Amino acid sequence: MSQTVADHVLERLRDWDVTHVFGYAGDGINGLLAAWGRADNQPMFVQSRHEEMSAFEAVGYAKFSGKVGVCAATSGPGAVHLLNGLYDAKLDHVPVVAIIGQTARSAMGGSYQQEVDLLSLFKDVAGAYVQMVTVPEQLPNVLDRAIRVAQSERCPTAVILPSDVQELEYTPPTHAFKMVPSSIGTSWPQVAPQDDAVRRAAEILNAGSKVAILAGQGARGAAAEVLEVAELLGAGIAKPLLGKDVLPDDLPFVTGPIGLLGSRPSYELMRDCDTLLIVGSNFPYTQFLPEFGQARAVQIDIDGKFIGMRYPTELNIVADARATLSALLPLLQRKDDRSWRESVEKNVARWWETMEREAMVAAEPVNPMRLFHELSSRLPSDAIVAADSGSSANWYARQLKFTSGVRGSLSGTLATMGPGVPYGIGAKFAHPDRPAIVFAGDGAMQMNGLAELITVKRYWQGWQDPRLVVAVLHNNDLNQVTWEMRAMGGAPKFEESQRLPDVDYAAFAASLGLRAETLTDPEELGSAWDRALAADRPTLLDVHTDASVPPVPPHATFEQMKDAALALARGDADRWDVIKEGIKVKAQEFVPGSR
Ligand SMILES: Cc1ncc(C[n+]2csc(CCOP(=O)(O)OP(=O)(O)O)c2C)c(N)n1
């Protein structure tokens, strides 16, 4: 039986073991949609409310499954909507393939309806590979390359399919001039380091007495080796945001997050170390790394494009993290003087005590930190956690204590609002047997999270484990930016841009048949988590949090504190609440006996 190009696209995706495509319909992909109907919905078409959500869902799926994420959209407006999600993939180095419709070939260049120059539009975000299929024989190569490039470069790629091409009869490339065959089976390399580079790395690390390790998402496959290295060298390990789930937070020498959303022990680790080993991280905030000249540094990264540019490193090794660390381990000498390690551990223990005290500070009505703190002790070991951009990213980074097995992510580099709920959905399709938990601000919920709850309504009954908990930080404020303005710009809250309309998030979720609770009593948070994690369906927790609790890190600089104080003095409507909460929270660092 003859097959259309669209039929073959779906068959080829199945051959690549693509099981889900996150998409939204439109006549630019009608040929594909009809093929889906003929293909018994294999791979499964997951319908979102907005193409940006489809792209975020593909990113979340890819982040949590380790597989390539695939999204699909129609020409023109659908294609434009995908962009932000694809940029999220690009900046966080996630393999995502976008399949996009285009106007028919006969109309191209005719300013036809919904005609957008897609090759130009996607040239930046999918610059590693963006191609339009204009004849059937081109298809397998273009689609296969889009997938292979996405996988090998860890980036988004795009395949543009004119609507009439989708309906053509598929004919494979032939054994002839100007034909490009294609194949699927790929065994990826494990890139081994040069022996000499490993020897030099060992010399540098052995010579140091205060070693710090920065382990990012690129260390995911090398967690055991990172721990062994840290054990031998008596090192502390800090984790940038995307590496939060690479190593558990309950290890006494893991100092947790680093940077503006970081922890004090990470700050101290970098401030005081004499040697730095960076593994699989492109953490950009140089000012949170040691002073230049203070530490001898080695960096290991699989991608030569992203090495040697965050710190004046003495040695840059482009290779697989696991292979490099495995080769390094036999050359490392165990440091007998453990005093550095002991001081790191003391700082870490003190930090967690401070976090607990800060979470317990009374607020009006709920201290957002407590919401995260109460989850830490209840977090199932197979949970997948997503946080949106906003103040929840702070509390996700600092308050949540991940144990071994927990996965988590957020929009680490684009830091876009909106991926929380769709990442959670992507997680549920990647692992329908695991619970997923999303933290999102009310701004993010109003931007898109509320609408995407409708997608949850549509699909949750198909999930083997129906638990998806969306915790909304309901503070009627675009709080993260309010605080950035206060702390960075010294500007008081500008009500017109920062205040949000009050919405009953729980009522909306309940109207969709989801479990929903409104929480205004901090004492109820623990049992609310228990109920949500025991529920037989997705839950929305509408948590009325206090916008006056500062997401300022404990090592906030004097300048930031001064700017915030000035901003308040300049007539910030929330000033008294802010001052009250700020002092209470900051005071937790100085509680007698805490040092
Ligand atoms: C698409 C997008 N628009 C704007 C921003 C700037 N921004 C970052 S955080 C934030 C506020 C988020 O507010 P909300 O979701 O209510 O969370 P909160 O900080 O109040 O907890 C804004 C506007 C962004 N990061 N992404």
Ligand as a Chemical Component Dictionary entry (heavy atoms), coordinates in Angstrom:
data_LIG
# 
_chem_comp.id                   LIG 
_chem_comp.type                 NON-POLYMER 
_chem_comp.pdbx_formal_charge   1 
_chem_comp.three_letter_code    LIG 
# 
loop_
_chem_comp_atom.comp_id 
_chem_comp_atom.atom_id 
_chem_comp_atom.alt_atom_id 
_chem_comp_atom.type_symbol 
_chem_comp_atom.charge 
_chem_comp_atom.model_Cartn_x 
_chem_comp_atom.model_Cartn_y 
_chem_comp_atom.model_Cartn_z 
_chem_comp_atom.pdbx_ordinal 
LIG C1  C1  C 0 8.410  35.202 29.769 1  
LIG C2  C2  C 0 8.967  36.023 30.888 2  
LIG N1  N1  N 0 8.455  37.245 31.148 3  
LIG C3  C3  C 0 8.957  37.983 32.171 4  
LIG C4  C4  C 0 9.978  37.507 32.939 5  
LIG C5  C5  C 0 10.538 38.341 34.067 6  
LIG N2  N2  N 1 10.172 37.735 35.358 7  
LIG C6  C6  C 0 10.950 36.863 36.010 8  
LIG S1  S1  S 0 10.284 36.324 37.422 9  
LIG C7  C7  C 0 8.915  37.266 37.209 10 
LIG C8  C8  C 0 7.824  37.305 38.235 11 
LIG C9  C9  C 0 7.157  36.006 38.391 12 
LIG O1  O1  O 0 6.015  36.203 39.140 13 
LIG P1  P1  P 0 5.182  35.003 39.706 14 
LIG O2  O2  O 0 5.034  33.957 38.674 15 
LIG O3  O3  O 0 3.944  35.517 40.327 16 
LIG O4  O4  O 0 6.145  34.393 40.802 17 
LIG P2  P2  P 0 6.663  35.100 42.164 18 
LIG O5  O5  O 0 8.016  35.662 41.847 19 
LIG O6  O6  O 0 5.669  36.135 42.563 20 
LIG O7  O7  O 0 6.733  33.975 43.130 21 
LIG C10 C10 C 0 8.995  37.990 36.028 22 
LIG C11 C11 C 0 7.963  38.951 35.560 23 
LIG C12 C12 C 0 10.495 36.234 32.609 24 
LIG N3  N3  N 0 11.497 35.684 33.289 25 
LIG N4  N4  N 0 9.955  35.505 31.613 26 
# 
loop_
_chem_comp_bond.comp_id 
_chem_comp_bond.atom_id_1 
_chem_comp_bond.atom_id_2 
_chem_comp_bond.value_order 
_chem_comp_bond.pdbx_ordinal 
LIG C1  C2  SING 1  
LIG C2  N1  SING 2  
LIG C2  N4  DOUB 3  
LIG N1  C3  DOUB 4  
LIG C3  C4  SING 5  
LIG C4  C5  SING 6  
LIG C4  C12 DOUB 7  
LIG C5  N2  SING 8  
LIG N2  C6  DOUB 9  
LIG N2  C10 SING 10 
LIG C6  S1  SING 11 
LIG S1  C7  SING 12 
LIG C7  C8  SING 13 
LIG C7  C10 DOUB 14 
LIG C8  C9  SING 15 
LIG C9  O1  SING 16 
LIG O1  P1  SING 17 
LIG P1  O2  DOUB 18 
LIG P1  O3  SING 19 
LIG P1  O4  SING 20 
LIG O4  P2  SING 21 
LIG P2  O5  DOUB 22 
LIG P2  O6  SING 23 
LIG P2  O7  SING 24 
LIG C10 C11 SING 25 
LIG C12 N3  SING 26 
LIG C12 N4  SING 27 
# 
